[in-house]
Amino acid sequence: MNNSDNIYTLAVPGVQKLIPYTPGKPIEELERELGLSHIIKLASNENPLGPGKKALAAIETALKDLALYPDGNGFNLKLALANKYAVDMSQITLGNGSNEILELVARAFLTPGLEVVFSQHAFAVYPIVTQAVGATAVVAPALNYGHDLDAMLERVTDNTRLVFIANPNNPTGTLLSPADLEAFIQALPDTCVCVLDEAYCEFVGDGSADKSIAWLNLYPNLLITRTFSKAYGLAGLRVGYGLSGPQLADILNRVRQPFNNNMLALAAAEAALSDTEHLQNTIEVNAQGMKFITEGFKNLGLEWIPSAGNFVLVDLKQPAMPVYEALLRKGVIVRPVGVYELPNHLRITIGTQAENQLFLQALTEVLSGNV
Ligand SMILES: *Cc1c(COP(=O)(O)O)cnc(C)c1O
């Protein structure tokens, strides 16, 4: 082969056309590009308090064993999760982030010709995992920026093998009620697996997000995904999990690699689960910060979408990219959401009080043309 572009024609068709996920800009990258220091990143919904003390201590203890392979079955972490949710260990699938669970379910259930239903403005990983395996994405229009479950159900056919729902949704922060969600799952044909992505469930104030666990016994086609990346402050370690009936978990576990969770991730996640104090602090800091930031929006005359997560979408009523770039020059990284068909919005992760203040100050300066 002497034309190096020819190699693209050898990739499977879905991959040929795949546009990869764009992550939030890393702090180091902005430092390199603009020579700035004191950068704050409110772009990837990470925990502004960092990891908890218990997780850090567990990592230190685990360091001495790094020459060994980790426990490929993640026994201790699964046991801790099984106890927390009163499920059987056979109902748990561990992933390298919950992102891996989304990939496993796509690989295990999809093939070209099958369809996947998800919502407009829903998490960007759903179209990617769908396309990577050559299946067809069917996008239902959003309702008030959130999932329109009726519109989704209308699009489910005999060919639909998967539906993805993010609750709360990223990037919009919208939340569905447990009653509506359960009615939707109940109405799905049993030829269709329902993935309920609950990456932000810990932030849902009224605890309604935990209602879904009880549905696992009723719907063998339900897969709930959760993560240690957001409320638990361990995004850098990559650990998430799926909860489902044991049969669905067995299928997912067949296609994962044998050591998909590293040893430090397993140890830290197990310890983090028992650190209720850190979780409580995280939830409180988020609630206070959400109030502070949205009050700031109100003072600036800006509208936002009420959010159940640790982030909020603000409507600038003008193209967001120039504002995003002006904020970057002030050392504040937030998230443009043009890829979500929301070109006038920015997504802001709730930070510490100091970070929230810096962000609002920078936004005020940028919007008043003082850039
Ligand atoms: C962040 C996020 C995830 C995945 O995070 P992991 O770090 O891979 O666990 C999944 N779903 C949504 C909606 C998210 O925002």
The ligand as an ORCA input file, in Angstrom:
! r2SCAN-3c Opt
* xyz 0 1
  C     -19.503     11.408     32.993
  C     -20.609     10.576     32.440
  C     -20.493      9.191     32.269
  C     -19.278      8.374     32.335
  O     -18.309      8.647     33.169
  P     -17.218      7.572     33.508
  O     -16.120      8.428     33.982
  O     -16.862      6.805     32.286
  O     -17.822      6.704     34.545
  C     -21.597      8.477     31.832
  N     -22.745      9.071     31.570
  C     -22.893     10.390     31.710
  C     -24.218     10.976     31.409
  C     -21.835     11.180     32.123
  O     -21.978     12.499     32.191
*
